[in-house]
Amino acid sequence: ARGAHLKLGRPSLTAHGHKTSTHSEPDLYHQETQSWSQGCLSDLHPEFARLNKWNHGFCTIEVHKDGHEFSLNNYRIVGGKVKPA
């Protein structure tokens, strides 16, 4: 999440990293901005990537009625239980 935030300078959601994280910091106008990366729902140790730091997880996004604001909830799945990230 931090890497994408630093590159883009805007809120973003990264799904390809397979690791849950959140990064927030104020922008030029002192408004907090956030970026997220979500876990995966696939095998955590496939043949091509036996050693990694992946985790199971997913997120939900609710777009508010104005169409400009949204709420994102990032979750991890640990031991078969869903937990807030």
N, C-alpha and C positions, 0 to 999 in steps of 0.2 A: 504494500500500500504506500509506504513512504517513497519508494523509488518512482512509482508512477506519479505520485503527487509532486515530487521534485521536478520530474520531466515535463509534466503537463501544466502545473501551476493551477489546476482546477480540480474539483471533486471528480473522482473516478471510481470505478469498480473493476477489479481485475479478477478473472476467474481461472486463468490458465496456470497460475502459480501453485495451486493445490494446497495453499497454506493460509490459514485465517490470520488476518491482521487488520489493524485500524491505525490511521495516522491523521492527526489534526493539528492545525496551526492557524494563526490569524493571517488574513491576507493584507494587502496594502491599505485597505480601508478599515482594518481592525475587526473584520467579520471572521468568525471561525469557519474554516473550510475543512472538510474531511475527505479522505479517500479510504477505500476498503479493498481487501482481497479476501476471497472466500475459499474455504476448503473444497474438497472434491467428494464425489459419491462413488468413486471407482476404487479399484484395488490399490492399496497404499504402497505395495512393493512389487510392481510389475517387473518382468525380466529386464526391460531396458533401463530401469531406474531402481535397482535394489536398495541402494543407500540414498535416502532423501529425508526431508523433514516435513513431509506431507501430513495432512490431517483430514479427517472426514468433516464436512460442514456444508452449509448452504446459507442463503440469505433470502429475506422477503423484502419487497419494496412496495410501499403504498404511495401513490401519487395523489397529492391533495387536490381538491376541487378546482383550485385556481390554475392547475396545470404547470405551475412553476416550482412549487415546493414539494418535497417528498420526505418520507421517513424510511430509513433502511435499518433492518435488524439483521445482524450477522450472528450466526449460530455455529457452534462446534458440536460434533457428535463424539462423545467420549464414553466408551464402554456401553454402547448402545443407547445412551441417554442424550437428549438434546439439551445443550447448555448455552446460555448467552455468551458471546465472545467478549 
